[in-house]
Amino acid sequence: MRLSALVAWAGLIPIMIANGVARESLYGPKVGDLPGHQISTAIGVLLLFGYVWLVFPWLRLTSPADGWRVGGLWVLLTVCFEFGFGRLVAGHSWSRLLQDYNLLAGRVWILFLAATALIPWLIFRVRATT
C-alpha cells in the first residue's frame, strides 16, 4: 500500500499545479486574492475527491485504518512539498507560506488538508458498502 499511496500522491501534483495556474490566470485576477484562494481550495477538494475515486482500486486499501494512513501520509507529503517548494524554489518567506493557514483571515487551505486526510477513508467507507 505504501508505494501505491506515494505514486498516487505524486499524481496529484500536476492536478494541483493546474488548479493553481487556473486560479492565478483565469479567475483569481477577476475575483481577488482571498476569494480566488477560497474558490481554488474548493475546486482542489473536488479534484482530490474525483482523483481518489478513480485511483481507489489501485490503492488496495483493506480497512478504514488504511484510508486514514493514506490520508495522513498525503497530508504530510503535501505540507512538506508546499513548504519545500514554496521556500526553496519559489523563495517565499515563512510568513507568506503560513498565511494560508490563517482560517480566521478566511484562508481555507487547512480545510483542503483536512479533506486530504479524510477522503481516502471516506471513499473506502462508501465503496466498501456498495
C-alpha positions as semicolon CSV with decimal commas, in nm:
position;residue;x (nm);y (nm);z (nm)
1;M;0,000;0,000;0,000
2;R;0,278;0,247;0,077
3;L;0,430;0,253;-0,271
4;S;0,092;0,284;-0,439
5;A;0,000;0,565;-0,197
6;L;0,323;0,750;-0,277
7;V;0,276;0,712;-0,652
8;A;-0,089;0,817;-0,627
9;W;0,008;1,125;-0,426
10;A;0,266;1,217;-0,691
11;G;-0,015;1,204;-0,946
12;L;-0,188;1,480;-0,753
13;I;0,099;1,723;-0,809
14;P;0,020;1,816;-1,171
15;I;-0,352;1,831;-1,092
16;M;-0,300;2,075;-0,806
17;I;-0,046;2,279;-1,003
18;A;-0,303;2,310;-1,282
19;N;-0,558;2,421;-1,023
20;G;-0,317;2,690;-0,900
21;V;-0,240;2,804;-1,256
22;A;-0,613;2,830;-1,326
23;R;-0,656;3,043;-1,012
24;E;-0,369;3,273;-1,100
25;S;-0,455;3,315;-1,467
26;L;-0,831;3,270;-1,504
27;Y;-1,050;3,367;-1,211
28;G;-0,810;3,494;-0,944
29;P;-0,744;3,829;-1,114
30;K;-1,118;3,880;-1,157
31;V;-1,233;3,792;-0,806
32;G;-0,928;3,891;-0,598
33;D;-0,677;3,704;-0,387
34;L;-0,890;3,584;-0,096
35;P;-1,195;3,473;-0,298
36;G;-0,958;3,318;-0,553
37;H;-0,787;3,123;-0,275
38;Q;-1,121;3,004;-0,140
39;I;-1,253;2,903;-0,482
40;S;-0,927;2,726;-0,563
41;T;-0,941;2,534;-0,236
42;A;-1,298;2,420;-0,304
43;I;-1,203;2,315;-0,658
44;G;-0,899;2,136;-0,517
45;V;-1,115;1,935;-0,278
46;L;-1,346;1,834;-0,565
47;L;-1,049;1,740;-0,784
48;L;-0,897;1,543;-0,498
49;F;-1,221;1,354;-0,439
50;G;-1,256;1,268;-0,807
51;Y;-0,893;1,162;-0,834
52;V;-0,906;0,940;-0,527
53;W;-1,230;0,785;-0,652
54;L;-1,054;0,695;-0,978
55;V;-0,732;0,560;-0,825
56;F;-0,900;0,394;-0,530
57;P;-0,889;0,038;-0,670
58;W;-0,518;0,078;-0,733
59;L;-0,453;0,186;-0,373
60;R;-0,573;-0,153;-0,249
61;L;-0,694;-0,030;0,088
62;T;-0,815;-0,315;0,304
63;S;-0,955;-0,130;0,605
64;P;-1,077;0,211;0,717
65;A;-0,746;0,245;0,903
66;D;-0,565;0,213;0,569
67;G;-0,768;0,509;0,447
68;W;-0,660;0,718;0,745
69;R;-0,297;0,613;0,697
70;V;-0,301;0,712;0,330
71;G;-0,472;1,042;0,413
72;G;-0,221;1,117;0,687
73;L;0,070;1,033;0,460
74;W;-0,071;1,257;0,188
75;V;-0,114;1,547;0,432
76;L;0,246;1,508;0,546
77;L;0,375;1,490;0,189
78;T;0,160;1,786;0,080
79;V;0,281;2,010;0,363
80;C;0,644;1,909;0,301
81;F;0,605;1,975;-0,070
82;E;0,430;2,307;-0,011
83;F;0,692;2,438;0,228
84;G;0,986;2,286;0,042
85;F;0,878;2,413;-0,298
86;G;0,749;2,743;-0,161
87;R;1,063;2,818;0,035
88;L;1,339;2,665;-0,176
89;V;1,206;2,707;-0,531
90;A;0,962;2,998;-0,517
91;G;1,159;3,181;-0,246
92;H;0,856;3,269;-0,033
93;S;0,905;3,389;0,322
94;W;0,783;3,182;0,616
95;S;0,513;3,439;0,688
96;R;0,391;3,415;0,327
97;L;0,384;3,035;0,350
98;L;0,200;3,038;0,682
99;Q;-0,064;3,292;0,579
100;D;-0,272;3,026;0,401
101;Y;-0,319;2,852;0,737
102;N;-0,497;3,151;0,895
103;L;-0,857;3,032;0,897
104;L;-0,966;3,341;1,092
105;A;-0,850;3,555;0,797
106;G;-1,059;3,348;0,558
107;R;-0,767;3,140;0,436
108;V;-0,915;2,792;0,398
109;W;-0,612;2,587;0,289
110;I;-0,626;2,392;0,613
111;L;-0,967;2,263;0,502
112;F;-0,801;2,115;0,194
113;L;-0,554;1,936;0,421
114;A;-0,841;1,810;0,637
115;A;-1,014;1,682;0,321
116;T;-0,689;1,518;0,213
117;A;-0,680;1,327;0,541
118;L;-1,049;1,235;0,525
119;I;-1,119;1,149;0,160
120;P;-0,933;0,815;0,133
121;W;-1,116;0,690;0,443
122;L;-1,449;0,828;0,320
123;I;-1,416;0,668;-0,022
124;F;-1,318;0,339;0,140
125;R;-1,634;0,352;0,351
126;V;-1,855;0,439;0,053
127;R;-1,704;0,187;-0,185
128;A;-1,690;-0,089;0,076
129;T;-2,067;-0,065;0,124
130;T;-2,159;-0,061;-0,245
